[in-house]
């Protein structure tokens, strides 16, 4: 199964838009997060020759602007699709979905999105001393289980522990996305990198809000198994 990076802060080729936020396309059919702005995301979709007619659902990790910004442009071009959110998302966000004739599904627990693709369901974290609801994607392939995160506000380790408990798995093929470690100390990040090793995570792509220190430490540890997260990259899992 392939995952394409549609939006991030760095790019593989000139002409692709970059900014703050993330967007991934799984198996050409499931979009996970939509970056900060619709026009930037659509530019990348056009440049990368993504066929929007194949997209069946959009999964939003959490309702911050840098993950929902492109959603409305996507829905204006592809109405009547499923949008997966968390019950704790803001009412303004949830009430806007039907305006585009889209179907809102609130993933409060472990939820099947498509064949081999699941939501963790709502996990509660904190951001600026307030509770925040977030979900991550779990993908099962012949290579094993992979996890994609938006910002991991509940904590990347907490998310992986949740997945291990849900599925009784002993290892992960790949874990990538935002880990929200940009304000963590080197010591804390080193402990998290060590925990990844204990979880037997084979490949890692720390990006977005993970921060430079985390990206560097994961890259030093994983070397050839550190994943590039540039717009235009395709990750095979």
C-alpha positions, 0 to 999 in steps of 0.5 A, a space after each residue: 500500500 502506498 502513502 503519498 505526502 500531499 502537504 508538508 513544510 518541505 517539497 521534493 520538486 519545485 512548483 509544489 506548495 509547502 506550509 504548516 500542516 500535513 496531508 497524506 493520501 493512502 492508497 489513492 482513496 483515503 485522505 488524512 488531514 488537509 494542510 493549512 490552505 485549500 489552494 495550496 493543497 489543490 495545487 499539489 494535488 494537480 501537480 502530483 496528478 492525484 485523481 480526486 474522483 477516487 477519494 472516498 473519505 477524509 479523516 481529520 486527526 484533530 480540528 486545528 487550522 493546519 490540519 483542516 484548512 484544505 478540507 472545504 476545498 476538497 469537499 467543494 470539489 468532491 461532495 458526498 464523501 465521508 468525513 471522519 472526525 472525533 466527537 470532541 471536535 468543535 461544533 462549528 467544524 462539525 456543523 459545516 460538514 453537511 453544507 457540502 453534502 458530506 457525511 460526518 462520522 464521529 469515530 469515538 472508538 476503534 473504527 474501520 475506515 476502509 479495508 486494512 485502514 482503521 481509526 484509533 478512535 478518539 484519544 484525549 490529549 492537552 494543548 495549551 492547558 485545554 483538552 483536545 480530541 485526536 485520532 490516528 490512522 492504523 494501516 495493516 498490510 503484508 509488511 505489518 501495522 503502521 500508524 500515521 499521526 497528525 500532531 499526536 497531542 495526546 502523546 505519541 507513546 500514548 497513541 502507540 500504547 493504545 494501538 498495541 492494546 487495541 490490536 495486541 501487536 508486538 511490533 510496528 512496521 512504520 510510524 510517521 507524521 507529527 509527534 509534537 515534540 518541538 518543545 520537548 527537551 533532548 532528554 525527553 526525546 531520547 527517552 521517546 526514541 528508546 521507547 520506539 525501539 522497545 516497541 520494535 518500530 522498524 521505520 520512522 518519519 518524524 515531521 511537522 510539529 516533531 521539531 528539528 531535535 526529534 527529527 535529527 535524533 530519529 534520523 541518527 537512530 534509524 538511518 536508512 529506515 528514517 522516512 523522508 516526509 517531503 511533499 511528493 514523496 511516496 511511502 510504501 508500507 
